[in-house]
């Protein structure tokens, strides 16, 4: 199975800060990387697919980049509504696997 | 809009059984593969099972293989997960999710989840 490693596991940032989350795959997954946002007590919500494609309705302050084994999710200007845990998921190879999550908290 | 609504969760003793259902609306259910995933309390996301659009092929995580069965009824827009021989480590919120179409292994839209508690 492909292992997905996210870093950091948690971070604390202020409103307006630029936030970057990294996701590394144990082997190449081309562009087949998705990002999800999960707020406390809620289901995950798809943010980005194919590394950099925003889902409909996702604010433009979210962006994704990368290829191969290293990927990033960037929030260009953190908003209070962005407080959540973020997960990456590779879908290049069966079985699909998730990163361990990055919890974003407000400083 | 797209909706996935799980039901069937509850409290069960170790060794017991439960059947989860997921009723979907807002998209052509019969043309999409579907997932079950779970999240143990305070933990991350784990893929559990996948079924092709026509039910012809099914895949399971090693942790549930031989104990869980995924199925679907396209006439009822409903996905199922039959869980037998439940263990304490199966305790989690269970989510159904629509796959990403051509991106077979991509999780797309998730239901709200249903909690399974395994306890004596």
Interface residues (C-beta under 8 A of the other chain):
Chain A: X32 X34 X36 X42 X43 X44 X45 X46 X49 X50 X87 X89 X91 X92 X93 X94 X95 X96 X97 X98 X99 X100 X101
Chain B: X35 X44 X45 X46 X47 X50 X59 X61 X95 X100 X103 X104 X105 X106 X107 X108 X109 X110 X111 X112 X113
